[in-house]
Amino acid sequence: MTIKSEVTPLQSSPSWKLDCNNGRNILTLSGIWLAKNNNIPTIPDGCFRHAYDNQSLYFDTSSLKQWDSSLIVFLWSIKLQAAQSNIPFDQDSLPEAACKLLSLLSEKPAPVAKRAPYHFQPLVRVGDWFIQSLSDLGKAWMVFIETLKGITSIVAGKSYMRIVDLIQYIRDAGPSALIIISIVNFLVGSILGFVGAVQLRRFAADAYVANLVGIATVREMAVVMTAIVMSGRTGGAYAARIATMQGNEEIDSLKVMGIPISQYLILPSMLSLVFTMPFLYLYGCFMGILGGLTVSIIMLNVTVIGFLQQTFGAVEFNQFIFGGVKSIAFAIFIGISSCHIGLKAGRSAADVGVAATRAVVAGIVGVIALDAIFAVIADIIGI
C-alpha cells in the first residue's frame, strides 16, 4: 500500500510517499524542504496503520534537494508515530547532518505542564508580599552596611573605588540634571505662587504669598521634587547599568577577581548623589522662589525687593539645614535602592527594563515615605 502527502506537489515542492510493499516500509522524500516557503506537508494520524509491523522504516532521499530544520521536524514526527506503531526507525539512509540533528532530539515529546489551579488566598498573597519586602529590606540594609565599610577603606587608602568613576558619576548626576531640575522646580514654585495669590487675595493677604512660596519650597517641595527627579533620572540609570552588567556576567567576573561590588560600583554611585543632591536642592530652592516671584509680579504687582524681603523674613536658616539633611538622606536611599534592585535583576534584556522601572517606582515611593518620617521628626524637634 502507498500513502502520499495530501497536496499534489510541484516539481520543487516538498513531498513524501510511504510504500509498504514486498515486506518493506520505505518512506520517499523529495523536493525542497525549506521553512521559509511555508509549504511543508503534514503527517496524518495513523499513517503507519497499514505498514508492516516489526519491520524497519527505511528512507529514500535520492530526490531530496535543499532542506533545513523543517525536514528535521518532519522526521521527528515520523519517528514518534513509528515508535507508537512498534516500527523501528532506520535513519542510516538519511543525510549525515540530519542524523546528527535527530540524535539531539528526545525520544518522546515533552509532557505538557499542567497549570496549577488558581486559589483565591488574599491573606497568603499579602503575607508573601510582606515577607518578601522584609527580605529585600534586609538585603538592602546589608548592601548599605558594606558600602559604609567602603568609606572607611577610602580613609585607609585601600578602597577599590576609582576616582575617575566618581568624577564621571558626579558630572552625570549634577550638571547634566540642571535643566530638568530648573524646569520642575520653577513650575512648582509658579504653581504655589498662583494658588497662594488666588486664595490669599480673598483675605487681603497678598503680601504673604512670598511666605507661602518660600517656606513650602525650602522646607518640602524643592527637596522632594529634586529627589523624585533624581530617582527617575539617575536611580533608573544606575539600576539599568548594573542589570546590564549582570546580564553580561560582568558582575560575576568582578566577584571572581575578588573585587567588592559594594566598593567598585555602589560606593561611587551613592557618593555622587550625596555630593550633588545638597547643591541641587539649593538650586531647586532658587528656581522655586524665582517661579513664585514671577507669578507674583504678574498677578499681584509686587516688587522684586519686597518679595525677597518677605521671603527671607519668613524662611529661617534652620529650614535650609533641615532640607539639606533630607537631601542627603534621599540621596543615600536612591543610590542604595537603585543599585540593590540592579544587582538582583535577571540576566535577560527584558530584566534590564524591569529593573529600571522598579528602581524608579521604589525611589519615588521611598522618597515620599522618608519625607513623611522627616515631617514627624521636624514636629518633634520643633522645626
Backbone hydrogen bonds, N-H to C=O, Kabsch-Sander energy under -0.5 kcal/mol:
donor,donor_aa,acceptor,acceptor_aa,energy
3,I,18,L,-2.5
5,S,16,W,-1.4
15,S,30,S,-2.2
17,K,28,T,-1.6
18,L,3,I,-3.8
19,D,17,K,-0.6
19,D,26,I,-3.2
20,C,1,M,-2.8
20,C,18,L,-0.5
21,N,24,R,-0.8
24,R,21,N,-1.6
25,N,56,S,-0.8
26,I,19,D,-2.7
26,I,24,R,-0.6
27,L,58,Y,-3.0
28,T,17,K,-3.4
28,T,26,I,-0.6
29,L,60,D,-2.5
30,S,15,S,-2.1
31,G,63,S,-1.8
32,I,12,S,-2.1
33,W,31,G,-0.6
33,W,66,Q,-3.2
34,L,32,I,-0.9
37,N,34,L,-1.2
38,N,35,A,-1.4
47,C,44,P,-1.1
49,R,46,G,-1.6
51,A,48,F,-0.8
54,N,86,N,-1.2
55,Q,52,Y,-1.2
57,L,88,P,-2.8
58,Y,25,N,-3.1
58,Y,56,S,-0.7
60,D,27,L,-2.3
61,T,59,F,-0.6
63,S,29,L,-0.6
64,L,61,T,-1.1
65,K,31,G,-2.6
68,D,33,W,-1.3
71,L,68,D,-1.3
72,I,68,D,-0.9
73,V,69,S,-2.2
74,F,70,S,-2.0
75,L,71,L,-2.7
76,W,72,I,-2.4
77,S,73,V,-2.0
78,I,74,F,-2.2
79,K,75,L,-2.6
80,L,76,W,-2.2
81,Q,77,S,-2.2
82,A,78,I,-2.5
83,A,79,K,-1.9
84,Q,80,L,-1.7
85,S,81,Q,-1.4
86,N,83,A,-1.2
87,I,82,A,-2.9
90,D,57,L,-1.8
90,D,88,P,-0.7
91,Q,89,F,-0.8
94,L,91,Q,-1.3
99,C,95,P,-2.1
100,K,96,E,-2.0
101,L,97,A,-2.0
102,L,98,A,-2.5
103,S,99,C,-1.8
104,L,100,K,-0.6
104,L,101,L,-0.9
105,L,102,L,-1.2
121,Q,119,H,-1.1
125,R,121,Q,-2.1
126,V,122,P,-2.5
127,G,123,L,-2.5
128,D,124,V,-2.7
129,W,125,R,-2.4
130,F,126,V,-2.5
131,I,127,G,-2.7
132,Q,128,D,-2.6
133,S,129,W,-2.3
134,L,130,F,-2.3
135,S,131,I,-2.3
136,D,132,Q,-2.6
137,L,133,S,-2.4
138,G,134,L,-2.4
139,K,135,S,-2.4
140,A,136,D,-2.6
141,W,137,L,-2.1
142,M,138,G,-2.0
143,V,139,K,-2.1
144,F,140,A,-2.1
145,I,141,W,-2.3
146,E,142,M,-2.4
147,T,143,V,-2.1
148,L,144,F,-2.3
149,K,145,I,-2.0
150,G,146,E,-1.2
151,I,147,T,-1.0
151,I,148,L,-0.5
152,T,148,L,-1.3
153,S,149,K,-1.5
154,I,150,G,-1.5
155,V,151,I,-1.7
156,A,152,T,-1.9
157,G,153,S,-0.6
157,G,154,I,-0.9
158,K,153,S,-2.7
159,S,153,S,-0.6
166,L,162,R,-1.8
167,I,163,I,-2.5
168,Q,164,V,-1.9
169,Y,165,D,-2.6
170,I,166,L,-2.4
171,R,167,I,-2.1
172,D,168,Q,-2.1
173,A,169,Y,-2.6
174,G,170,I,-2.1
176,S,171,R,-1.7
177,A,174,G,-1.8
178,L,175,P,-1.3
181,I,177,A,-2.1
182,S,178,L,-2.5
183,I,179,I,-2.3
184,V,180,I,-2.4
185,N,181,I,-2.2
186,F,182,S,-2.2
187,L,183,I,-2.2
188,V,184,V,-2.3
189,G,185,N,-2.5
190,S,186,F,-2.1
191,I,187,L,-2.3
192,L,188,V,-2.4
193,G,189,G,-2.4
194,F,190,S,-2.5
195,V,191,I,-2.8
196,G,192,L,-2.6
197,A,193,G,-2.2
198,V,194,F,-2.3
199,Q,195,V,-2.2
200,L,196,G,-2.7
201,R,197,A,-1.3
202,R,199,Q,-0.9
203,F,200,L,-0.9
204,A,201,R,-1.2
205,A,200,L,-2.6
208,Y,205,A,-1.4
209,V,206,D,-1.7
210,A,207,A,-0.7
212,L,208,Y,-2.2
213,V,209,V,-2.7
214,G,210,A,-2.6
215,I,211,N,-2.6
216,A,212,L,-2.2
217,T,213,V,-2.1
218,V,214,G,-2.5
219,R,215,I,-2.5
220,E,216,A,-1.6
221,M,216,A,-2.8
222,A,217,T,-2.2
223,V,217,T,-0.5
224,V,220,E,-2.5
225,M,221,M,-2.7
226,T,222,A,-2.0
227,A,223,V,-2.0
228,I,224,V,-2.5
229,V,225,M,-2.4
230,M,226,T,-2.4
231,S,227,A,-2.2
232,G,228,I,-2.2
233,R,229,V,-2.6
234,T,230,M,-1.7
235,G,230,M,-2.4
236,G,231,S,-1.2
237,A,233,R,-0.6
238,Y,234,T,-2.5
239,A,235,G,-2.3
240,A,236,G,-2.3
241,R,237,A,-2.5
242,I,238,Y,-2.4
243,A,239,A,-2.4
244,T,240,A,-2.2
245,M,241,R,-2.0
246,Q,242,I,-2.1
247,G,243,A,-2.2
248,N,244,T,-2.0
249,E,246,Q,-1.0
250,E,245,M,-2.3
251,I,245,M,-1.1
253,S,249,E,-1.5
254,L,250,E,-2.1
255,K,251,I,-2.1
256,V,252,D,-2.3
257,M,253,S,-2.0
258,G,255,K,-1.1
259,I,254,L,-2.6
264,Y,260,P,-2.4
265,L,261,I,-2.4
266,I,261,I,-1.7
267,L,262,S,-2.2
269,S,265,L,-1.1
270,M,266,I,-2.6
271,L,267,L,-2.7
272,S,268,P,-1.9
273,L,269,S,-1.3
274,V,270,M,-2.3
275,F,271,L,-2.4
276,T,272,S,-1.6
277,M,273,L,-2.7
280,L,276,T,-2.6
281,Y,277,M,-2.6
282,L,278,P,-2.1
283,Y,279,F,-2.4
284,G,280,L,-2.5
285,C,281,Y,-2.3
286,F,282,L,-2.1
287,M,283,Y,-2.4
288,G,284,G,-2.6
289,I,285,C,-2.6
290,L,286,F,-2.2
291,G,287,M,-2.2
292,G,288,G,-2.3
293,L,289,I,-2.5
294,T,290,L,-2.3
295,V,291,G,-2.0
296,S,292,G,-2.2
297,I,293,L,-2.4
298,I,294,T,-1.7
299,M,295,V,-2.7
300,L,296,S,-2.6
301,N,296,S,-0.6
301,N,297,I,-0.7
302,V,296,S,-0.8
307,F,303,T,-2.2
308,L,304,V,-2.5
309,Q,305,I,-2.5
310,Q,306,G,-2.1
311,T,307,F,-2.2
312,F,308,L,-2.9
313,G,309,Q,-1.7
314,A,310,Q,-1.1
314,A,311,T,-0.5
315,V,311,T,-2.4
316,E,314,A,-0.6
319,Q,316,E,-1.0
320,F,316,E,-0.7
320,F,317,F,-0.7
321,I,317,F,-1.7
322,F,318,N,-2.6
323,G,319,Q,-2.3
324,G,320,F,-2.5
325,V,321,I,-2.3
326,K,322,F,-2.1
327,S,323,G,-2.2
328,I,324,G,-1.9
329,A,325,V,-2.2
330,F,326,K,-2.8
331,A,327,S,-2.2
332,I,328,I,-2.3
333,F,329,A,-2.3
334,I,330,F,-2.7
335,G,331,A,-2.4
336,I,332,I,-2.5
337,S,333,F,-2.6
338,S,334,I,-2.1
339,C,335,G,-1.9
340,H,336,I,-2.5
341,I,337,S,-2.3
342,G,338,S,-2.1
343,L,339,C,-2.1
344,K,340,H,-1.6
345,A,342,G,-1.0
352,V,348,S,-0.7
352,V,349,A,-0.7
353,G,349,A,-1.0
354,V,350,A,-1.9
355,A,351,D,-2.5
356,A,352,V,-2.1
357,T,353,G,-2.3
358,R,354,V,-2.6
359,A,355,A,-2.2
360,V,356,A,-2.0
361,V,357,T,-2.5
362,A,358,R,-2.9
363,G,359,A,-2.2
364,I,360,V,-2.4
365,V,361,V,-2.5
366,G,362,A,-2.5
367,V,363,G,-2.4
368,I,364,I,-2.0
369,A,365,V,-2.4
370,L,366,G,-2.8
371,D,367,V,-2.3
372,A,368,I,-1.8
373,I,369,A,-1.8
374,F,370,L,-2.5
375,A,371,D,-1.9
376,V,372,A,-1.7
377,I,373,I,-2.2
378,A,374,F,-2.7
379,D,375,A,-1.8
380,I,376,V,-1.9
381,I,377,I,-2.5
382,G,378,A,-0.8
383,I,378,A,-2.4
